[in-house]
Amino acid sequence: MSSIAITRQWNGTPETIAASAGRCFHLLLESPRWLYLATLAVMLFRPPGLEFYHLDRIALLLLVFVVILGGLVRRQSFRLADAITWPMLALMALSAWGVASQPYQSELWSSFATRWLVPFAFYHLVQLTVFNDGEEFEIFSLVVLAYLSAIAIFFLLGMQSLIFPKFILDENLGIHAERARGPFLQAVANGVTLNLLGLLALNAFRRGRLRGGMAMALLGALPIAILATKTRAVWLSFALSILIVPFTCQSRRLRNACLTIAGVSTLAVFLAMNFSASRVDLSERLGDESPVTFRASLYRAGWEMFLEKPLLGWNASEIQPELSRRISDFQSEDFVFHNSYLDVAVAHGSLGLLLYLSMFAALFRLGRPTPIEGETFLDSGFRKIWPLMVGVYALNACFVLMQYQFINAVLFSLAGMLAAQNRSALREAQ
């Protein structure tokens, strides 16, 4: 090739790159749902405590920029005033004020973003026509459920070579290394995610979107994966949700699916209790009183602190020293209440707790019937399952701080889709 031809090819390369980049960006503006799902995937594989160049925050900022810019180009209206937005905004402001009043710590700001900023962002971003019918979101959820179930079962069977990514097996990262904790590095987060996505899978099975061997494999693996988390709160919420679903949805397919899951759960427990190693392990988890004793001390100290400052709560810098003074039987660098409601009540008083509870009340109300049916998975059948999903989240919030960004992103994405559909129904009714 002559030097002139090489020069021409080289001179054309920047223009080609710029044109390709422009087309890709235009596609993102027109349909940001793939970037939305990619951001969720990044949050799935970005566990707490693992430095990964803050890729999750970069992805979220890029998503916010693309979705808002696309909305401006399409001249969409931005709606922030609803029953969920106001308490979330107030809680964000209270929490940000508390974090800002302390010496800078990246962990505190990361916890603030995970607990308040991420759900607020995803609740509103998904409403800017990110998904037309939610089909891609549903498929993504089923794929994640299959992956998490497989990883949990591999862990239960001791097939560590099949677990990916390998940092899941690193005992120096996160907690609960002896349980099926998935990429979250925490068994509770893994179990709550399995429970929520399992309810989505049941909804897909009800609609016929999930059928055949895939449905049998996925719904059959779910209770085994839940068992592998070895977390009592997760077991309780899963059992309650499976028992209640048949009474909320008048669907024979759904009832049969729940009976199958209950049967597989019973069989899995029976088999586990007939193997000495697993029997001892499960018995120890059921009878382990040390976490209960520790949490009872925390709950008692937290309740006493709330009663002392019931209106606006404690200054953020005072909470840890006060807990260290009140809890003398246990030693810890940082005390965590393991209860989202108590944590909010101590930090922000009755005002914060009222805001938090009003947010949950608004989440439950999103599932009210609407005249719009259509072919989306957000039909009347899903609206009957939705309160159970919020209930799973609310029940587990009694035992942990719900600062898992993937869980918050998924739940509040679904909430945002329901809110957008409710507004559409209201406009048509008028």
KAJOLIN-V299547 format. One record per pair of residues at least 12 apart in sequence whose C-alpha atoms are under 8 Angstrom apart, sorted by the first residue. I is the first residue (numbers start at 0). GAP is how many residues later the second one is. Records with the same first field share a line. If there is no record, write none. Layout:
I=GAP / GAP
This chain:
27=38
28=37 / 38 / 40 / 41
29=40
30=99
31=31 / 34 / 35 / 98
32=97 / 98 / 103
34=28
35=27 / 94
36=100 / 103
38=17 / 20 / 21 / 24
39=366 / 369 / 370
41=13 / 14 / 17
42=13 / 362 / 363
43=139 / 140 / 362
44=138 / 139
45=137 / 138
46=136 / 137 / 138
47=126 / 136 / 137
48=124 / 125
49=123
63=57 / 61
66=58 / 61 / 63
67=57 / 60
70=57
75=52
77=50
79=44
82=276 / 279
83=274 / 275 / 278 / 279
84=35
86=268 / 269 / 271 / 272
87=28 / 32 / 267 / 268 / 271
88=31
89=265
90=25 / 261 / 264 / 265
91=20 / 24 / 25
93=254 / 258
94=17
95=16
97=217 / 218 / 219
98=13 / 217
100=215 / 216
101=214 / 215
110=292
113=289 / 290 / 291 / 294
114=287 / 288 / 289 / 290 / 293
117=287 / 290 / 291
118=286 / 289 / 290 / 292 / 293 / 294
119=292
121=287 / 290 / 291 / 294
122=286 / 289 / 290 / 291 / 292 / 293 / 294
123=292
124=291
125=287 / 290 / 291
126=289 / 290 / 292 / 293
132=242 / 243 / 244
133=242 / 243
134=241 / 242
137=62 / 66 / 239
140=56 / 59
141=55 / 58 / 59
144=49 / 52 / 53 / 73
145=72
147=34 / 42 / 46 / 77
148=45 / 69 / 72 / 73 / 75 / 76
149=71 / 75
150=12 / 13 / 29 / 31
151=28 / 29 / 30 / 73 / 74 / 76 / 77
152=27 / 68 / 71 / 72 / 75
154=24 / 25 / 73
155=24 / 72
164=18
166=16
167=13 / 14 / 15 / 16 / 17
172=12
173=12
174=12
178=49 / 50 / 51
179=45 / 48 / 49 / 50
180=48
186=42 / 43 / 44
187=41 / 43 / 45 / 46 / 212
188=215 / 218
189=39
190=35 / 38 / 40 / 43
191=42 / 200 / 201 / 204 / 215
192=214
193=28 / 31 / 32
194=31 / 39 / 42 / 43 / 197
195=193 / 196
197=21 / 24
198=186 / 190
200=18
201=17 / 52 / 55
202=51 / 174 / 178 / 179 / 182
203=173
204=48 / 49
205=45 / 47 / 48
206=170
218=38 / 42
219=40 / 41 / 44
221=39
222=38 / 41 / 42 / 45
223=40 / 41 / 44
225=12
226=42
229=52 / 55
230=54
231=53 / 54
232=163 / 166
233=162
236=155 / 158 / 159
237=154
240=147 / 151
241=16 / 19 / 20
242=15
244=13 / 140 / 143
245=12
247=136 / 137
248=132 / 135 / 136
293=36
294=42 / 43
296=30
297=25 / 29 / 37 / 38 / 39
298=38 / 43
300=22 / 25 / 26
301=21 / 35 / 40 / 41 / 44
302=39 / 43
304=41
305=39 / 40 / 43
308=37 / 40
309=35 / 36 / 39 / 40
310=37 / 38 / 39 / 40
311=35 / 36 / 37 / 38 / 39 / 40
312=32 / 33 / 34 / 35 / 36 / 37
313=32 / 33 / 34 / 35
314=32
315=31
318=28
319=14 / 15
322=12
336=63 / 64
337=60 / 61 / 62 / 63
338=58 / 59 / 60 / 61 / 62
339=57 / 58 / 59 / 60 / 61 / 62
340=12 / 15 / 56 / 57
342=58
343=12
359=30 / 34
362=27 / 52
363=22 / 23 / 26
365=49 / 52 / 53 / 56
366=16 / 17 / 19 / 20 / 51
367=15
368=14
369=52 / 55
370=54
371=49 / 53
377=40
389=21
